[in-house]
């Protein structure tokens, strides 16, 4: 698979899971919390895999490095938001508004990535390299999920 296709698919999946969380009632905080942990793992494993593959590669190009650094900073802030949410009680009044902010940050990051980063990857790297990036991404993603779940 081409890394661009995979990233777009994963972005859609992450946005769907976020949307489902935001549209779900918190009738059972324990079950809702487990869903949040699954979302947190999905976001973090996606970000780490991007960092180890596309951003590691893009960061070596001095002209593109500032864009890569911006994305890495967005990842750092997103992980911190998710960790802050994980440390709070889901029933706290500010929990849901913070989840909305995290969702908005993710949506903006995806828009920037799909509007700027993915076209750069398509322009700079040929099909073989994009497929290699995809394999590397998938491997890093799986390893991170396994690490976070243990």
Residue pairs with C-beta under 8 A, 6 or more apart in sequence:
1 131
1 134
2 127
2 130
2 131
2 134
3 53
3 54
3 121
3 130
3 131
3 133
3 134
3 137
4 118
4 121
4 122
4 130
5 134
6 134
6 137
6 138
7 50
7 54
7 113
7 114
7 118
7 137
8 114
8 118
10 46
11 110
11 113
11 114
13 42
14 39
14 42
14 43
14 46
14 106
14 110
15 106
15 107
15 110
17 38
17 39
17 42
18 39
18 99
18 102
18 103
18 106
19 103
20 35
21 32
21 35
21 36
21 39
21 99
22 96
22 99
22 100
22 103
24 32
24 35
26 32
26 90
26 91
26 96
29 89
29 90
29 91
32 90
33 90
36 85
36 86
36 90
36 99
37 86
39 82
40 82
40 83
40 85
40 86
41 145
41 148
41 149
43 78
43 79
43 82
43 106
44 79
44 82
44 144
44 148
45 141
45 144
45 145
45 148
46 141
47 75
47 78
47 79
48 140
48 141
48 144
49 137
49 138
49 140
49 141
49 144
50 71
50 75
50 137
51 72
51 75
52 136
52 137
52 140
53 133
53 136
53 137
53 140
54 117
54 121
54 133
54 137
55 68
55 71
55 72
57 133
58 64
58 65
58 67
58 68
58 117
58 120
58 121
59 65
59 68
59 69
59 72
61 124
64 120
67 116
67 117
67 120
70 112
71 109
71 112
71 113
71 117
74 105
74 109
74 112
75 109
77 105
78 102
78 105
78 106
78 109
81 98
81 101
81 102
81 105
82 102
84 98
85 95
85 98
85 99
85 102
88 94
88 95
88 98
89 95
121 130
121 133
122 130
125 133
